Amino acid sequence: MLFRLNNVPEDEAEEVRALLTENGIDFYETHAGNWGVSAAAIWLRDASRLEEAKSLLATYQEERASRVREEYRQSGSAGLKRGLLGELKAHPLRLLVYLAVVAAVLYLSTMPFFYWGR
């Protein structure tokens, strides 16, 4: 097994597949199955190329991490990244629904204690 695919974004999985294909490394994939309990992963057919594939993957992941960090920084400096207040302003109805659910849970969980004292 070379690379687990659980909780991996599809673009990253595609880039890993392309990397292996470009370097002539033969691989196959397994999927998590209907209930998500199997190992979703990329496996090598030729175990003798495992170290080469791991080296390629490590280099790719370093490059991807730096690229994603830079994209995150740029989105913050461009004003595309919203904080909590920005999200609340953008979705006020969602905030009201969340507050109603929290109030209901608090009420239902504390109500028995108030009636026991009577």
Backbone as ProteinMPNN parsed JSONL, in Angstrom:
{"seq_chain_A": "MLFRLNNVPEDEAEEVRALLTENGIDFYETHAGNWGVSAAAIWLRDASRLEEAKSLLATYQEERASRVREEYRQSGSAGLKRGLLGELKAHPLRLLVYLAVVAAVLYLSTMPFFYWGR", "coords_chain_A": {"N_chain_A": [[0.855, -1.167, 0.0], [0.601, 2.154, -0.894], [-0.596, 4.719, -0.668], [-3.107, 6.069, 1.249], [-6.556, 6.652, 0.621], [-8.629, 7.612, 2.114], [-10.57, 10.301, 3.162], [-9.217, 12.064, 1.479], [-8.849, 14.807, -0.674], [-10.366, 14.917, -3.92], [-8.905, 16.126, -6.001], [-6.272, 15.928, -5.108], [-5.939, 13.14, -5.035], [-6.172, 12.613, -7.778], [-3.891, 13.947, -8.714], [-1.884, 12.397, -7.53], [-2.316, 9.962, -8.801], [-1.714, 10.752, -11.443], [0.988, 11.431, -11.121], [2.153, 8.939, -10.542], [1.549, 7.575, -12.908], [2.915, 9.129, -14.821], [5.527, 8.534, -14.143], [5.745, 5.919, -14.78], [4.933, 3.941, -12.99], [3.262, 1.159, -12.061], [0.026, 0.732, -10.779], [-2.819, 0.026, -8.65], [-6.186, 0.528, -7.436], [-8.077, 0.369, -4.41], [-11.334, 0.544, -3.046], [-13.413, 2.076, -0.495], [-15.718, 0.66, -0.146], [-19.242, -0.215, 0.313], [-19.995, 0.44, 2.944], [-17.895, 1.872, 3.881], [-15.769, 0.673, 5.249], [-13.627, -0.722, 4.284], [-10.205, -0.666, 3.063], [-9.528, 2.131, 1.442], [-7.327, 2.814, -0.971], [-4.219, 3.43, -2.751], [-2.353, 1.074, -4.365], [0.714, -0.596, -5.107], [1.663, -2.55, -7.9], [4.122, -3.68, -8.321], [6.245, -4.405, -5.913], [8.937, -3.868, -5.693], [9.367, -1.309, -6.532], [8.578, 0.342, -4.558], [10.069, 2.057, -2.793], [10.99, 4.015, -4.563], [8.538, 5.073, -5.395], [7.573, 6.029, -2.93], [9.434, 8.03, -2.437], [8.93, 9.798, -4.577], [6.312, 10.476, -3.908], [6.668, 11.719, -1.41], [8.105, 14.015, -2.151], [6.21, 15.203, -3.82], [4.155, 15.706, -1.926], [5.363, 17.578, -0.242], [5.657, 19.718, -2.031], [2.96, 20.169, -2.657], [1.926, 20.889, -0.145], [3.276, 23.318, 0.352], [2.275, 24.794, -1.791], [-0.499, 24.849, -1.267], [-0.506, 26.189, 1.189], [0.426, 28.684, 0.331], [-1.655, 29.45, -1.409], [-3.67, 29.722, 0.492], [-2.687, 31.838, 2.018], [-2.744, 33.847, 0.065], [-5.498, 34.005, -0.474], [-6.361, 35.037, 1.928], [-5.105, 37.531, 1.985], [-6.306, 38.691, -0.173], [-8.81, 39.095, 0.671], [-10.696, 37.113, 0.476], [-11.08, 35.197, 2.35], [-13.211, 34.509, 4.964], [-14.033, 35.42, 8.288], [-15.488, 34.435, 11.451], [-17.459, 36.375, 12.027], [-17.963, 37.378, 9.462], [-19.039, 35.098, 8.23], [-21.372, 34.814, 9.751], [-22.741, 37.133, 9.051], [-23.111, 36.609, 6.352], [-24.785, 34.389, 6.342], [-27.374, 34.649, 7.923], [-29.8, 33.339, 8.533], [-29.063, 30.694, 8.917], [-27.617, 30.999, 11.275], [-29.714, 31.668, 13.044], [-31.205, 29.288, 13.013], [-29.312, 27.493, 14.097], [-29.028, 28.634, 16.65], [-31.629, 28.245, 17.627], [-31.719, 25.45, 17.737], [-29.712, 24.949, 19.628], [-30.854, 26.229, 21.848], [-33.137, 24.622, 22.191], [-31.99, 22.141, 22.819], [-30.649, 22.785, 25.192], [-32.868, 23.497, 26.777], [-34.372, 21.071, 26.835], [-32.524, 19.419, 28.093], [-32.177, 20.54, 30.61], [-34.689, 20.904, 31.719], [-35.893, 18.687, 33.227], [-34.57, 18.891, 35.716], [-35.515, 21.244, 36.833], [-38.171, 20.619, 37.314], [-38.01, 18.61, 39.214], [-37.575, 19.798, 41.629], [-40.005, 20.693, 42.571]], "CA_chain_A": [[0.0, 0.0, 0.0], [1.401, 3.363, -1.02], [-1.271, 5.971, -0.333], [-4.511, 5.906, 1.667], [-7.443, 7.608, -0.025], [-9.683, 8.05, 3.028], [-10.597, 11.735, 3.457], [-8.295, 12.775, 0.603], [-9.582, 15.521, -1.72], [-10.287, 14.251, -5.228], [-7.83, 16.696, -6.816], [-5.007, 15.358, -4.64], [-5.891, 11.755, -5.509], [-5.896, 12.668, -9.222], [-2.493, 14.332, -8.891], [-1.057, 11.238, -7.169], [-2.463, 9.005, -9.914], [-0.963, 11.285, -12.586], [2.409, 11.326, -10.778], [2.562, 7.54, -10.708], [1.46, 7.24, -14.328], [4.015, 9.817, -15.514], [6.791, 7.885, -13.822], [5.681, 4.532, -15.207], [4.739, 3.043, -11.854], [1.98, 0.475, -12.216], [-0.697, 0.725, -9.513], [-4.257, -0.217, -8.689], [-6.876, 1.16, -6.318], [-9.186, -0.283, -3.742], [-12.289, 1.531, -2.563], [-13.862, 1.834, 0.879], [-16.879, -0.227, -0.137], [-20.549, 0.39, 0.584], [-20.107, 0.946, 4.309], [-16.713, 2.644, 4.19], [-14.924, -0.008, 6.219], [-12.459, -1.298, 3.619], [-9.077, 0.257, 2.894], [-9.46, 2.864, 0.18], [-5.906, 3.131, -1.081], [-3.495, 3.153, -3.993], [-1.407, -0.01, -4.118], [1.649, -0.851, -6.2], [1.698, -3.939, -8.38], [5.504, -4.131, -8.213], [6.743, -3.958, -4.603], [10.33, -3.435, -5.786], [9.395, 0.128, -6.841], [7.942, 1.028, -3.441], [10.914, 3.15, -2.299], [10.946, 5.072, -5.586], [7.216, 5.692, -5.327], [7.498, 6.788, -1.683], [10.247, 9.232, -2.622], [8.156, 10.694, -5.45], [5.149, 10.926, -3.149], [7.126, 12.665, -0.389], [8.414, 15.269, -2.847], [4.924, 15.779, -4.244], [3.411, 16.212, -0.776], [6.015, 18.815, 0.194], [5.286, 20.763, -3.0], [1.536, 20.459, -2.504], [1.73, 21.601, 1.118], [3.701, 24.714, 0.19], [1.349, 25.434, -2.738], [-1.778, 25.083, -0.584], [-0.269, 27.265, 2.156], [0.513, 29.946, -0.407], [-3.013, 29.782, -1.854], [-4.401, 30.154, 1.677], [-2.206, 33.192, 2.327], [-3.235, 34.769, -0.968], [-6.934, 34.212, -0.296], [-6.513, 35.911, 3.084], [-4.704, 38.896, 1.646], [-7.235, 39.2, -1.185], [-10.101, 39.308, 1.314], [-11.625, 36.029, 0.147], [-11.247, 34.376, 3.539], [-14.12, 35.158, 5.917], [-13.972, 34.965, 9.672], [-16.765, 34.059, 12.051], [-18.423, 37.465, 11.845], [-18.317, 37.4, 8.04], [-19.943, 33.966, 7.974], [-22.66, 35.099, 10.377], [-23.398, 38.14, 8.209], [-23.458, 36.01, 5.063], [-25.825, 33.365, 6.512], [-28.07, 34.931, 9.192], [-30.832, 32.336, 8.79], [-28.371, 29.533, 9.474], [-27.331, 31.345, 12.665], [-30.961, 31.567, 13.805], [-31.535, 27.866, 13.142], [-28.372, 26.928, 15.067], [-29.377, 29.129, 17.984], [-32.859, 27.57, 18.032], [-31.375, 24.066, 18.086], [-28.981, 24.997, 20.899], [-31.824, 26.555, 22.895], [-33.975, 23.45, 22.399], [-31.196, 21.123, 23.512], [-30.476, 23.254, 26.569], [-34.155, 23.402, 27.467], [-34.719, 19.671, 27.064], [-31.591, 18.765, 29.005], [-32.266, 21.106, 31.961], [-36.079, 20.916, 32.151], [-36.198, 17.748, 34.308], [-34.016, 19.344, 36.987], [-36.377, 22.292, 37.383], [-39.422, 20.009, 37.779], [-37.747, 17.746, 40.355], [-37.6, 20.599, 42.854], [-41.387, 21.06, 42.921]], "C_chain_A": [[0.906, 1.236, 0.0], [0.712, 4.574, -0.414], [-2.723, 5.693, 0.031], [-5.359, 6.999, 1.047], [-8.574, 8.087, 0.879], [-9.512, 9.531, 3.336], [-9.575, 12.533, 2.654], [-9.128, 13.515, -0.453], [-9.353, 14.867, -3.092], [-9.157, 14.817, -6.087], [-6.463, 16.15, -6.385], [-4.867, 13.915, -5.117], [-5.581, 11.71, -7.004], [-4.433, 13.012, -9.48], [-1.555, 13.182, -8.546], [-1.132, 10.195, -8.28], [-1.632, 9.456, -11.114], [0.537, 11.164, -12.344], [2.912, 9.903, -11.005], [2.553, 7.136, -12.181], [2.607, 7.868, -15.108], [5.354, 9.135, -15.295], [6.788, 6.391, -14.12], [5.554, 3.532, -14.077], [3.331, 2.467, -11.939], [1.301, 0.348, -10.854], [-2.139, 0.308, -9.744], [-4.86, 0.383, -7.431], [-7.896, 0.216, -5.711], [-10.063, 0.814, -3.156], [-12.818, 1.123, -1.195], [-15.062, 0.902, 0.951], [-18.147, 0.511, 0.234], [-20.65, 1.025, 1.961], [-18.868, 1.717, 4.746], [-15.764, 1.992, 5.177], [-13.683, -0.638, 5.588], [-11.383, -0.232, 3.447], [-9.119, 0.869, 1.5], [-8.028, 3.341, 0.039], [-5.418, 2.903, -2.503], [-2.394, 2.161, -3.626], [-0.493, -0.161, -5.326], [1.582, -2.316, -6.603], [3.104, -4.534, -8.201], [6.103, -3.567, -6.921], [8.19, -3.473, -4.664], [10.445, -1.933, -6.086], [8.789, 0.972, -5.713], [8.763, 2.222, -2.957], [10.92, 4.318, -3.282], [9.621, 5.821, -5.521], [7.062, 6.522, -4.059], [8.287, 8.09, -1.788], [9.523, 10.252, -3.489], [6.982, 11.3, -4.692], [5.544, 11.943, -2.081], [7.446, 14.02, -1.014], [7.138, 15.964, -3.275], [4.19, 16.402, -3.064], [4.045, 17.48, -0.207], [5.627, 19.974, -0.718], [3.829, 21.153, -2.845], [1.272, 21.255, -1.232], [2.134, 23.065, 0.978], [2.764, 25.455, -0.754], [0.027, 25.776, -2.053], [-1.633, 26.18, 0.466], [-0.238, 28.629, 1.472], [-0.86, 30.384, -0.914], [-3.846, 30.302, -0.689], [-3.988, 31.576, 2.065], [-2.753, 34.212, 1.334], [-4.723, 35.026, -0.816], [-7.199, 35.114, 0.897], [-6.168, 37.347, 2.749], [-5.632, 39.508, 0.598], [-8.627, 39.443, -0.601], [-11.121, 38.236, 1.015], [-11.931, 35.148, 1.355], [-12.129, 35.136, 4.527], [-13.923, 34.572, 7.3], [-15.363, 34.609, 10.156], [-17.824, 35.126, 11.809], [-18.881, 37.561, 10.389], [-19.273, 36.285, 7.666], [-21.326, 34.226, 8.553], [-23.438, 36.133, 9.571], [-23.867, 37.546, 6.885], [-24.631, 35.035, 5.176], [-26.576, 33.586, 7.822], [-29.143, 33.892, 9.529], [-30.217, 31.078, 9.41], [-28.049, 29.78, 10.951], [-28.576, 31.199, 13.531], [-31.358, 30.107, 14.032], [-30.615, 27.207, 14.167], [-28.71, 27.362, 16.49], [-30.645, 28.459, 18.504], [-32.582, 26.13, 18.454], [-30.64, 24.03, 19.423], [-29.943, 25.282, 22.05], [-32.71, 25.35, 23.207], [-33.225, 22.362, 23.167], [-30.978, 21.53, 24.962], [-31.771, 23.125, 27.381], [-34.487, 21.956, 27.812], [-33.78, 18.988, 28.057], [-31.668, 19.321, 30.423], [-33.682, 21.078, 32.533], [-36.357, 19.919, 33.281], [-35.684, 18.21, 35.677], [-34.883, 20.415, 37.639], [-37.684, 21.702, 37.937], [-39.211, 19.089, 38.975], [-37.864, 18.514, 41.685], [-39.001, 20.964, 43.319], [-42.031, 20.054, 43.809]], "O_chain_A": [[1.845, 1.34, 0.789], [1.348, 5.37, 0.276], [-3.479, 5.148, -0.773], [-4.926, 8.148, 0.958], [-9.4, 8.893, 0.449], [-8.429, 9.965, 3.727], [-9.116, 13.579, 3.112], [-10.017, 12.92, -1.062], [-8.278, 14.337, -3.371], [-8.514, 14.071, -6.826], [-5.593, 15.935, -7.228], [-3.791, 13.511, -5.558], [-4.81, 10.86, -7.45], [-3.805, 12.432, -10.366], [-0.53, 13.007, -9.206], [-0.115, 9.61, -8.653], [-0.932, 8.652, -11.73], [1.283, 10.83, -13.264], [3.974, 9.698, -11.594], [3.452, 6.433, -12.64], [3.208, 7.216, -15.962], [6.218, 9.16, -16.171], [7.723, 5.679, -13.753], [6.019, 2.398, -14.192], [2.341, 3.197, -11.894], [1.922, -0.091, -9.886], [-2.614, 0.246, -10.878], [-4.149, 0.705, -6.48], [-8.493, -0.616, -6.394], [-9.575, 1.891, -2.812], [-12.688, -0.031, -0.787], [-15.384, 0.402, 2.029], [-18.13, 1.724, 0.444], [-21.323, 2.043, 2.126], [-18.806, 2.174, 5.887], [-15.027, 2.688, 5.874], [-12.775, -1.05, 6.31], [-11.628, 0.955, 3.661], [-8.79, 0.218, 0.509], [-7.561, 4.168, 0.822], [-6.087, 2.286, -3.331], [-1.614, 2.385, -2.7], [-0.902, 0.122, -6.452], [1.459, -3.203, -5.759], [3.256, -5.732, -7.962], [6.428, -2.382, -6.851], [8.629, -2.741, -3.777], [11.516, -1.352, -5.91], [8.522, 2.16, -5.889], [8.205, 3.296, -2.732], [10.861, 5.478, -2.873], [9.587, 7.05, -5.584], [6.481, 7.607, -4.101], [7.855, 9.128, -1.285], [9.506, 11.441, -3.169], [6.695, 12.491, -4.82], [4.832, 12.925, -1.869], [7.091, 15.059, -0.458], [6.999, 17.176, -3.112], [3.658, 17.506, -3.181], [3.331, 18.367, 0.262], [5.31, 21.068, -0.251], [3.493, 22.336, -2.894], [0.477, 22.195, -1.243], [1.415, 23.954, 1.433], [2.486, 26.634, -0.537], [-0.504, 26.871, -2.238], [-2.529, 27.009, 0.623], [-0.803, 29.602, 1.972], [-1.191, 31.568, -0.852], [-4.643, 31.224, -0.862], [-4.831, 32.41, 2.397], [-3.171, 35.304, 1.717], [-5.173, 36.155, -1.011], [-8.162, 35.881, 0.887], [-6.856, 38.274, 3.177], [-5.727, 40.732, 0.502], [-9.517, 39.937, -1.293], [-12.308, 38.431, 1.277], [-12.935, 34.436, 1.37], [-11.827, 36.275, 4.885], [-13.678, 33.376, 7.456], [-16.3, 34.497, 9.365], [-18.953, 34.815, 11.431], [-20.059, 37.799, 10.122], [-20.203, 36.488, 6.886], [-22.336, 33.902, 7.928], [-24.655, 36.023, 9.425], [-24.907, 37.942, 6.359], [-25.389, 34.866, 4.221], [-26.43, 32.788, 8.748], [-29.365, 33.601, 10.705], [-30.793, 30.479, 10.319], [-28.189, 28.88, 11.779], [-28.501, 30.663, 14.637], [-31.797, 29.741, 15.122], [-31.08, 26.447, 15.016], [-28.681, 26.554, 17.418], [-30.734, 28.139, 19.689], [-33.157, 25.65, 19.431], [-30.917, 23.17, 20.259], [-29.859, 24.652, 23.104], [-33.002, 25.087, 24.374], [-33.785, 21.737, 24.068], [-31.109, 20.703, 25.864], [-31.752, 22.694, 28.534], [-34.841, 21.652, 28.951], [-34.192, 18.082, 28.78], [-31.26, 18.637, 31.362], [-33.845, 21.22, 33.745], [-37.025, 20.3, 34.242], [-36.322, 17.936, 36.694], [-34.971, 20.481, 38.865], [-38.239, 22.218, 38.907], [-40.171, 18.812, 39.694], [-38.207, 17.942, 42.719], [-39.142, 21.514, 44.411], [-43.19, 20.219, 44.191]]}, "name": "protein", "num_of_chains": 1, "seq": "MLFRLNNVPEDEAEEVRALLTENGIDFYETHAGNWGVSAAAIWLRDASRLEEAKSLLATYQEERASRVREEYRQSGSAGLKRGLLGELKAHPLRLLVYLAVVAAVLYLSTMPFFYWGR"}
